[in-house]
Amino acid sequence: MNGTNIPPNLVFWENHNQIIRSINELAEEIRNNSSILIVTGFGELYYATKMYYEGLKAYFSSDANIPEIIFAGEHRSGLYINQLIQYIAYKDVYINVISNSGSVKGPPSAYRLLRAYMERRYRYESTSRVIVTTDGHDDAYKVLATERENRTFVIPRIKKPLEISHVGLLPLAVAGCDVEALQKMCEEVALKLLKGNHELSIENLYKATKEILSAQK
């Protein structure tokens, strides 16, 4: 977003054009080299990503170039993870973990099991097939990503980031959504709120995203 036009509390990340290019390049890589993207993690940013995906995806798609996207973060069941691993055994897979806290508690156990599977199956290649989205500080996920040389996207450390940022754009880009156009629409709606002297509250920003989802559907 353009910090000249939008107040500092709405500048959710710097160099967003470069980041969007990186996301689109990685999304193309995933589409070309896999049939499944598993999105796992924990917290409101993970769930927001799932919400936007459900809102933007086509109800029915016959595009063979679009990988199946599976959200596995909220599942604690060992039976579910075992069946998921069986399901992906003969398919090419990437994993994207999203966690703003880097917590190792609760549902992220799914990520630990899936990561172990990826490392057994792909060995060194797993470093490029596991993408970590976290807050960029020395949390558990960031430390592990650095050790394993995984690619990372950094969640802005502010009180309440708008979830349409690079936090959730990678799965949307893999699904074929025009994330650059989506981001521009977010910027336009934020500017409209400003020009109309509307409060730039979380509630109004969420209302704005409804407009975006309706236009993208």
N, C-alpha and C positions, 0 to 999 in steps of 0.2 A: 504494500500500500504506500501511497505517496505521503510521506510525513509532513509535506508542506501544506497539504489540504486537510489532513485528518489529525486530530490531536494526538499527542504522544501515547495516550493510553490505548489508542487503537492501532498503533504500529506494532503488529504482532511478530514480525521478524524482519530483519534487514536482508538486503540483497535478494528480495523475493523472486525477481525475474530469473536470476541464476539458479535459485533453488528449484523453481518450477521446471526449468530446463533439465536439471539433474533428475527430478522426479519423472519427467516424461521419458528421458533416456533409460532410466532404470525400469520403468513400466514396459517399454518396448523390449528390453532385454528379457524381462520376466515372461512376456507374451511369446517371445521367440524360443524360449528354453524351458518352458514348463506348461503343464496342463492344469496345475493347481497352485493357488496362493492361499496359505493358511494365515489368517490374522488372529493373533492371540494377545493376551495382556490382561489389564485390570484397570478399573477406575472409569471416571466419567468420560475421559477423552477416548478411551477404547470404545465405550458404548456409543458415544457420539459418532465415531467413525462408522460403526455398524448402522446407526440410524440413517446417516446420510447415504450410505450405500443402498440400503433398502429403499430409500426415497427416490434415488436417481436411476437405479438399474432398470433395464427393460423387463417387463413381466415375462416375456418369452424371447429368447435369443437363439438364433441358429448360426451365430458367428463362431466358426471353429477356431478363430484366432484369439478369442477371449477365454482365458483360463477360468476354471471354476474357482470361486472364492468362498472359503469356508471360515466362519468365525468360531473359534474354539476356546475363547478366553474364559467364558463363564461356566464351563463344564468342569465339575470336580470329579466326576465319575471315572474311575479307572477303567471300567468296562467301555465307556465311550472312547477314551483315548486309545485303548487297545484295538477297538474296531476301526477307529480312524487310521491308525498306523497300518492295519491290514488293508484298508481301502486305498491308501496311497502307495502301497508297496511297489507297484509296477507302473507308477506314474511319476513324471518329473515334477518336483516340488520346490517352491520357495516359501519362506516363513517371514512374516513381519510382526514383531512384538511391539505393542504400544503400551507404555506405562509412564505416567508423569511422575511417579514417585520412585520407580525402580524397586518397588517392594518385592520381597520374595515370599510374601504371605498369600494364602488363599489360592484363587484360581490360577495364578501364574505357574503353579506346579505343572499345569498342562504344557507350558512353554519349556520348562526344564526337561520334561519327558520327550517332547518333540525335538528339542535341540539335541539331546543325546542321540535320538534316532537319526537325525540329519548328519551328525558327526560320524556315527557308525557307518552310515550308508555312503555318504559322499566324501568322507575323510577331508582332505584339505580343501576340496571344492566347496565344502559347507561354509567356508568363510564368506563366499560371495552369494550364497543362497539364503543366508540368515541376515535380515535387515532389522536394526534396532532403532526404535523411536523412543527416546527418553529425555530427561531434562539436561543432559550434558554434564552433570556434575558427577561426583564420585559415588553414585549409587551402585547397587549390585549389578544392574544390567549394563551400565556404562563401563564399569571395571571389566566385566566379562567380555563385552564387545571389543574393548581395547586389546585385551589379551588375545582374543581370537581373530583380531583384525577384521571385524565385521564392519560393513558400511552403516553409518548412523545418520539419523535426522534428529535435531535438537528441538525439544519443546520449549517455547519461551517461558521463562520463570517470572510470571506476573500473577496477579491475584486470580484472575479468571479469564484465560485466553479463549477467544472465539474459536470454536472447534474446526471451522473451515480455515485451516492454516495447513502447513505441511504436516501437521500431526496426522491428519486423515486423508491427505491427498493421494498418497501412493496407491492404496487399494482402489480408489475411485479412478485413477489414471489407468491402472491395469484393467479395470472393467470397461474402459473405452470412453469414460467421461472426459469432456474437454475441460480440464482443470484450470487452464489459463482463462477461459471464458467465464468459468464459475467464479474465479477469484475477482475478475473484473466486475462481475455483477455484484459481488459482495461490496466492493469499493463504491460502486454507483449507489447502492442502497444506503450505505453509511453516509455518503455525501448528501443524499436526499433527506435523511434524518436531520443532518446538520442544517441544511438550508431551510427546512421546515421548522427549525427551532425545537425539534423533538429531543427529549433526553436520550443520551446514548447509553441507555441502561441495558443490562443483559436481556431483560424482557423484550425491549424493542429490537435488539439485535436478533433475538430468536424469531420474532415476528418477520423480520427482514429475510431470514433464511427460508421461511415458508414461501415467500414470493419467489425466491431463487429456485426452490425445489419445484414449484408449480411451473415456472418457465422452462426448466430443464426437462420436465417429464415428457 
